Amino acid sequence: MAILVTGGAGYIGSHTCVELLNEGYDIIVLDNFSNSSPESLKRVSEITGKNFKTYHADLLDKEKVSAVFSENKIDAVIHFAGLKAVGESVSVPLKYYQNNIASTIILCEVMQGFGVKNLVFSSSATVYGNTDQVPIDEGASLNAVNPYGRTKQMIEEILRDVAFSDQSWSIALLRYFNPIGAHPSGLIGEDPNGKPNNLMPYISQVAVGKRERLTIFGNDYLTKDGTGVRDYIHVVDLASGHLRALENVLSTRGIDAYNLGTGKGYSVLDMVEAFEKASKKPIPYTIAKRRLGDADICYANPLKAKKKLGWQAKLGIDVMCEDIWRWQRNNPNGYEKTSRIIALNNQPVHNAAAFLIP
């Protein structure tokens, strides 16, 4: 059974590729490498001992997307591809609407044309906006407060319309909370472009000496230590959630949304302390004013995923921090930005390493 993974070279996508291959699925990866590295796919192959087709293509190019489907018998799609920086989305909203929404429409048009109607979509807890509900369940109102979150919310609505219009579709909408961690091998992990937008890669870069200190935005929240509380989920747990969602999609019809989180909240200072313990490195920090719109507390109610998908998170913050530190210590410069991509006339290769030039 062949699964197309769009954005498979990215942080969550690469970890999901490992889990898919380890469970016996054949995968085909499509990625434009705009905010990821082909090196991650080489390492997926190294971890699993398996090769797979990889296409260097953009979802906005309908002709090339159609070629991928024409050349392969695809049974389902896991759709990660998209721009994901909240701050950038505020600065260049049209870029986010064009890239994330238009590319998903093209993907769905091609899927429909080839009779492939099984889809797992990478959504986000940002669709809930700044809700006062804690824990957040899937019945909470959707009110995204930034362009990135709105693209996810809009795509969810588009996919609901698609499923309503044609009941042979089967779609899972996976709303992630805060993915962190890395593969226990230390070979793949989060490799942000430039200055990290998220807490844990910033902390790990401080620990490895790339950043001087962490800035904590606000210590006046209504929490135990004054810093914001969030639901952090290990990326390997998150990847396994995609497999359980895929199994459900392949055996049912219709559309449904699922929170993927731990159901537990940890403060910024909790995470600093846990990372200091894992790395045995001090994490100096300064306190700045809180950012506009940040909620005091936000964590998931994950019971629906447990009941309907048979999935729940297993790994705690100590393991998350240990795995982040192993990845960062072994890869202080991430996947090395000097790697270049060979387009190979956009033909598939069976080993992702063929895309790399030393």
C-alpha positions in Angstrom: 0.0 0.0 0.0 1.5 3.3 -1.1 1.1 6.5 0.9 1.9 9.9 -0.6 3.5 12.2 2.0 3.5 15.9 1.0 6.0 17.9 2.9 7.6 14.6 4.0 11.1 16.2 4.4 9.8 18.5 7.2 10.0 18.1 10.9 6.8 16.2 11.5 6.7 14.7 8.0 10.1 13.0 8.3 9.2 11.4 11.6 5.9 10.2 10.2 7.8 8.7 7.2 9.9 6.7 9.7 6.8 5.3 11.4 5.1 4.5 8.1 8.1 2.6 6.8 8.6 0.8 10.0 5.0 -0.4 9.9 5.4 -1.8 6.4 3.9 1.0 4.2 5.4 2.1 0.9 5.8 5.8 0.8 6.3 8.5 -1.9 7.5 11.9 -0.7 6.7 15.1 -2.5 8.5 18.2 -1.2 9.7 21.5 -2.6 12.4 21.8 0.1 11.5 25.5 0.7 11.7 25.1 4.5 13.2 21.6 4.8 16.2 19.6 3.7 16.6 16.6 1.5 19.2 15.4 4.1 16.3 14.5 6.4 15.0 12.0 3.8 18.5 10.5 3.5 18.4 10.0 7.2 14.9 8.5 7.2 16.3 5.9 4.8 19.3 5.3 7.1 17.1 4.9 10.2 14.7 2.5 8.5 17.0 0.7 6.1 14.4 1.4 3.3 14.4 3.4 0.1 11.5 5.3 -1.3 10.6 7.6 -4.2 11.1 11.3 -3.7 9.8 14.0 -6.0 11.2 17.6 -5.8 8.1 19.4 -6.8 5.7 22.1 -5.6 2.0 21.4 -4.9 1.1 24.6 -6.7 2.4 23.0 -9.9 -0.7 20.9 -10.9 1.0 19.3 -13.9 3.8 17.9 -11.7 1.4 16.8 -9.0 -0.6 15.0 -11.6 2.5 13.3 -12.8 3.2 11.9 -9.4 -0.2 10.3 -9.3 0.1 9.1 -12.9 3.4 7.4 -12.2 2.3 5.7 -8.9 -0.6 3.8 -7.5 -1.4 5.9 -4.5 -3.9 4.7 -1.9 -3.9 7.7 0.5 -2.3 11.0 1.2 -0.9 12.5 4.4 -0.7 16.2 3.7 1.9 18.2 5.7 3.1 20.6 3.0 2.6 24.3 3.8 4.1 27.4 5.3 3.9 27.4 9.1 5.5 30.5 10.8 2.8 32.4 12.6 4.8 35.7 12.7 5.7 35.5 9.0 2.0 34.9 8.2 1.1 38.2 9.8 3.7 40.0 7.7 2.9 38.3 4.4 -0.6 37.0 4.6 -1.2 36.7 0.9 1.8 34.4 0.6 0.2 32.1 3.2 -3.3 32.1 1.7 -1.9 31.4 -1.8 0.5 28.7 -0.7 -1.4 26.8 1.9 -5.0 27.0 0.5 -4.4 27.0 -3.2 -2.0 24.1 -3.0 -4.5 22.0 -1.0 -7.2 22.7 -3.5 -4.9 21.6 -6.3 -4.0 18.5 -4.3 -7.6 17.6 -3.8 -8.5 18.2 -7.5 -5.7 15.8 -8.5 -6.7 13.3 -5.9 -10.3 13.4 -7.1 -9.2 13.0 -10.7 -7.3 9.9 -9.9 -9.9 8.4 -7.6 -7.8 8.8 -4.4 -10.1 10.0 -1.7 -8.3 9.1 1.6 -6.7 12.0 3.2 -5.0 12.8 6.6 -4.6 16.6 6.9 -2.1 18.3 9.1 -4.1 21.0 10.9 -3.3 22.9 14.1 -4.7 23.8 17.5 -4.3 27.4 16.3 -7.8 27.0 14.7 -9.2 27.4 18.2 -7.7 30.9 18.7 -7.6 32.3 22.2 -10.4 30.2 23.7 -11.0 30.3 27.4 -12.0 26.6 27.4 -9.4 24.4 29.1 -8.9 21.6 28.3 -9.9 22.3 24.6 -12.0 19.6 23.0 -12.9 19.3 19.3 -16.3 20.9 20.0 -14.8 24.2 20.9 -15.5 27.1 18.5 -13.0 27.8 15.8 -11.7 31.4 15.8 -8.1 31.5 14.5 -6.4 34.8 15.3 -3.6 34.9 12.7 -3.3 34.2 9.0 -1.5 30.9 9.5 -4.2 29.6 11.8 -6.9 30.9 9.4 -5.4 29.0 6.5 -5.8 25.8 8.6 -9.3 26.7 9.6 -10.3 27.6 6.0 -8.8 24.3 4.7 -10.7 22.4 7.2 -13.9 24.0 6.0 -13.0 23.3 2.3 -12.4 19.7 3.2 -15.7 19.5 5.0 -17.4 20.8 1.9 -15.6 18.3 -0.3 -16.6 15.4 2.0 -20.2 16.6 2.1 -20.4 16.8 -1.7 -18.9 13.4 -2.3 -19.4 10.9 0.5 -16.8 8.5 -0.8 -14.1 10.7 0.7 -12.5 9.8 4.0 -10.7 12.6 5.8 -9.0 13.1 9.2 -8.3 16.6 10.4 -5.4 16.4 13.0 -5.1 19.4 15.3 -1.6 19.5 16.7 -0.8 21.2 20.0 3.0 21.9 20.5 5.2 19.3 18.8 8.7 19.0 20.3 11.3 16.2 20.6 13.3 14.3 18.0 13.8 10.8 16.9 15.7 8.8 19.6 18.5 8.0 17.1 19.4 11.7 17.1 19.5 11.6 13.3 16.3 13.7 12.6 14.8 16.5 14.5 13.5 20.1 14.2 15.7 22.3 12.1 14.2 25.8 11.9 15.3 28.3 9.2 17.0 31.2 10.9 15.9 32.3 14.3 13.5 29.8 15.9 9.9 30.8 16.3 9.2 28.1 18.9 10.3 27.7 22.5 12.2 24.4 22.5 14.4 24.8 19.5 15.4 28.2 20.9 16.2 26.7 24.3 18.3 23.9 22.6 20.2 26.5 20.5 21.0 28.4 23.7 22.3 25.1 25.3 24.5 24.4 22.3 25.9 27.9 22.3 24.2 29.3 19.1 22.1 31.7 21.1 23.1 33.8 24.1 19.9 33.6 26.1 16.2 32.8 26.0 13.6 35.6 26.1 10.5 34.6 28.0 7.5 36.7 27.0 5.6 37.4 30.2 5.8 36.3 33.8 2.5 37.7 34.9 0.1 35.0 33.5 -2.4 33.4 35.9 -0.3 30.3 36.3 1.8 28.7 39.1 5.0 30.5 38.1 3.6 33.4 36.0 4.7 31.9 32.6 2.4 30.6 29.9 1.3 26.9 30.0 1.1 24.8 26.9 0.6 21.2 25.8 3.9 19.8 24.5 3.7 16.5 22.6 6.7 14.3 21.5 7.0 14.3 17.7 7.2 10.5 17.7 3.9 10.3 19.5 2.5 12.8 17.0 3.8 10.7 14.1 2.2 7.6 15.5 -1.1 9.5 15.7 -0.9 9.9 11.9 -0.7 6.2 11.4 -3.7 5.6 13.6 -5.6 8.3 11.7 -4.5 6.7 8.4 -5.8 3.3 9.5 -9.1 4.9 10.4 -9.3 6.8 7.1 -8.7 3.6 5.1 -11.5 1.8 6.9 -14.2 4.4 7.1 -15.9 7.2 5.2 -16.6 10.8 6.1 -14.6 13.5 7.9 -13.7 14.1 11.5 -11.3 16.3 13.6 -9.0 15.0 16.3 -6.8 16.8 18.9 -3.3 15.4 19.1 -1.9 16.4 22.5 -1.0 15.0 25.9 -3.8 16.6 27.9 -1.2 18.0 30.2 0.1 21.6 30.5 3.6 22.7 31.3 4.8 26.2 31.9 7.8 27.8 30.1 9.8 27.6 33.2 8.9 23.9 33.6 10.3 23.3 30.2 13.5 25.3 30.9 14.0 23.2 34.1 13.4 19.9 32.2 15.9 20.9 29.5 18.5 21.9 32.0 18.1 18.5 33.6 18.4 16.7 30.3 21.4 18.7 28.9 23.1 19.5 32.2 23.5 23.0 30.7 22.3 26.2 32.3 19.7 28.1 30.2 20.0 31.8 30.9 16.9 33.9 30.2 15.4 37.3 30.4 11.8 38.3 30.9 10.1 40.6 28.4 6.6 41.8 28.1 4.0 39.3 27.2 3.0 39.1 23.5 -0.4 40.4 22.5 -3.0 37.6 22.2 -1.0 34.8 24.1 -3.3 32.8 26.3 -2.5 32.0 30.0 -3.1 28.2 29.7 -3.8 26.0 26.6 -3.9 22.3 26.5 -5.8 19.5 24.8 -8.6 17.2 25.7 -7.3 14.2 23.7 -10.0 11.7 24.7 -11.6 11.6 21.2 -8.4 10.4 19.6 -8.0 7.7 22.3 -11.6 6.5 21.8 -11.9 6.7 18.0 -8.4 6.2 16.8 -7.0 4.1 19.7 -4.2 6.6 20.1 -2.7 8.4 23.1 0.6 10.1 23.8 3.1 8.0 25.8 6.2 10.1 26.1 6.7 12.7 28.9 8.7 16.0 28.9 11.9 14.4 30.3 12.1 12.1 27.3 11.2 15.0 25.0 14.0 17.1 26.3 16.5 14.2 26.3 15.7 13.6 22.6 15.9 17.2 21.7 19.3 17.6 23.3 20.6 14.4 21.6 19.5 15.8 18.2 20.9 19.3 18.9 24.2 18.1 20.4 24.8 15.8 17.4 23.6 18.3 14.8 24.6 21.8 16.1 23.9 23.3 12.7 20.9 21.2 11.9 21.0 19.5 8.5 23.7 22.0 7.2 22.2 24.6 5.0 24.9 24.1 2.4 23.3 21.0 0.9 22.1 21.6 -2.7 19.3 19.9 -4.5 19.5 18.2 -7.8 16.2 18.6 -9.6 16.9 15.5 -11.9 14.3 16.9 -14.3 11.8 16.3 -11.5 12.0 12.5 -12.0 11.5 10.3 -9.0 14.6 8.7 -7.4 14.5 5.6 -5.2 17.0 6.9 -2.7 16.6 10.4 -1.2 20.4 10.6 -0.9 20.6 11.0 -4.7 19.3 14.5 -4.2 22.4 15.6 -2.3 25.6 17.0 -3.5 28.5 17.1 -1.0 
